[in-house]
Amino acid sequence: MQTTNFLNELEQVTEYWSPRVVGRVNDQFIKVAKLKGTLAWHQHDDEDELFYIVKGRLVIEYEDSQVELNEGDIHVVPKGIMHNPVAEEECWIALIESVTTKHTGDVVIDKTRSIEEQLGER
């Protein structure tokens, strides 16, 4: 049995937009990440994605709206929905995603991280 502290895990993250797997519940990965700036417009065709804001503020842009998230907020991006996360200032998050979720969906950019990278298998 193991215990993980989100804040300790987040303090160790040194690169923005580079999620790190810190746990697993059934077929879901629990990840932490630091965000700043813009990621990319993308979607996950078959998986929902849960964002939990640990520190800071995040805006998730949708094609016809946006959601503003503050510390303590949770938001689920439904599968198949085009979205773009934006953090004007540094934001610390926890993510819960299916183990099959690709970081930036089918869009590949310089910030895209493979699941091997997210697991620390670099």
C-alpha positions, -999 to 999 in steps of 0.1 A, spaced: 0 0 0 13 34 -10 4 70 -4 10 98 -28 8 135 -21 -4 157 -50 15 188 -38 48 169 -34 44 153 -68 35 187 -84 66 204 -68 87 179 -87 72 188 -121 97 210 -139 82 212 -174 49 228 -184 23 206 -203 42 174 -194 17 153 -174 31 127 -150 13 96 -139 12 93 -101 -14 66 -97 -39 42 -113 -75 33 -104 -88 4 -125 -84 17 -162 -78 53 -152 -45 71 -148 -42 98 -122 -18 125 -134 -3 158 -122 9 186 -144 19 222 -144 4 244 -171 13 278 -185 4 293 -219 -17 273 -245 -16 236 -253 -34 229 -286 -69 225 -300 -76 187 -298 -101 161 -288 -102 126 -274 -126 107 -295 -134 79 -270 -124 92 -236 -137 118 -211 -110 138 -193 -113 152 -157 -94 183 -147 -90 192 -110 -74 226 -103 -50 223 -74 -35 258 -77 -41 287 -101 -66 293 -128 -73 275 -161 -96 283 -190 -108 255 -212 -118 269 -246 -145 251 -266 -155 259 -301 -186 279 -290 -178 287 -253 -152 285 -226 -151 273 -190 -131 292 -163 -117 270 -136 -102 281 -103 -85 264 -74 -106 235 -61 -128 233 -93 -134 201 -112 -144 199 -148 -150 170 -172 -143 175 -209 -167 151 -227 -153 127 -252 -153 138 -288 -154 175 -279 -128 199 -294 -111 219 -266 -80 239 -258 -66 244 -223 -51 279 -216 -33 291 -184 -22 327 -184 -2 321 -152 12 289 -138 -15 264 -129 -12 231 -111 -37 204 -120 -46 168 -114 -61 148 -143 -80 116 -144 -80 99 -178 -84 65 -193 -52 47 -198 -58 49 -235 -61 87 -236 -35 103 -259 -21 135 -245 -32 158 -274 -55 134 -291 -45 129 -328 -28 163 -329 10 160 -325 30 191 -314 63 197 -296 44 196 -263 29 162 -269 40 135 -244 37 98 -250 23 76 -223 58 62 -217 71 97 -210 41 103 -187 49 71 -168 86 83 -164 99 58 -189 121 83 -208 
